[in-house]
Amino acid sequence: WGLLLLMSIFPTLFPLAGFLISIGGWLQSRKAVLTQKLAAQHPGEPWRWRSAWEGDTIHATKDGLPFILGVAGWILVVQMPLALAVILGGEIAKSGLAMLTLLPAMLALIPLFFAWKRVKSRQAFGHPSLQLQQVPARTGSALEGDLRFDRVLSPMSTISVRVLCQRHITRRSGDSRTTAKETIWEHTEVLSSAEARRDRGGVLLPLRVFIPRGLPASALDETSIVTTDGEQHGWTLEVSSSQGGKPAVLPLPVFAAT
């Protein structure tokens, strides 16, 4: 079982890492092409250069639940046969060290935990979106709109809305690249679900947050935040529920006042 345990690590990690790197690279290149296309279509409207900002409704970024479940599934597919063979073959009764063969299979609990957090969020408020009254939002004025939820909120719960302006600092050293985050400004609003009004396909909660003047504008290309050396600024709106789960993140188009 010791040799099988050692050999099982390679088919678990190498295909998984290669798949995630390939998917990540494909998504980044796809976003870059789409950004160039939108910039050509709207040359005088930079707040429409990101796919998430095309209309007046901003949707939450994907929570990656299928990928996380896929990671957990792959770990179990590779590791469970060994774990079951050791258990059913009586190896654990012969040597307590044989329980080490269960550790790789238990690694699946890590992605399953993150998946559970996302499932709780979906149960609490579904897939939130923000319909802005004015696109883009401007510094020195109020960000106003309606938070839309595609499911009915529990009247006993509260919704926490956090608006963040962050500086992303990317530095290259040889072939490696590091990115650090620094929060420049943030504001939190707590909304009561009891104030939500029904709408077709869900409910609405009004939102109004004043954005101070002098803050930097959003990065026009979301891929440049982590791929371009130097500093980029990003605006996000995080929505979380008192019922728990992972906060939903919405990228905000915030630009300097004209």
Salt bridges, closest charged atoms under 4 A:
GLU45 OE1 - HIS42 ND1 3.51
GLU45 OE1 - ARG48 NE 3.52
ASP63 OD2 - ARG122 NE 2.94
GLU91 OE2 - LYS94 NZ 3.78
GLU144 OE1 - ARG208 NE 3.42
ASP146 OD2 - ARG197 NH2 3.26
ASP150 OD2 - HIS127 ND1 3.30
GLU182 OE1 - ARG167 NH1 2.84
GLU186 OE1 - ARG162 NE 2.92
GLU189 OE2 - HIS187 NE2 2.83
ASP199 OD2 - ARG148 NH1 2.62
GLU222 OE1 - ARG50 NH2 3.82
ASP229 OD2 - ARG172 NE 3.46
GLU231 OE1 - ARG167 NE 3.33
GLU238 OE1 - ARG162 NH1 3.43
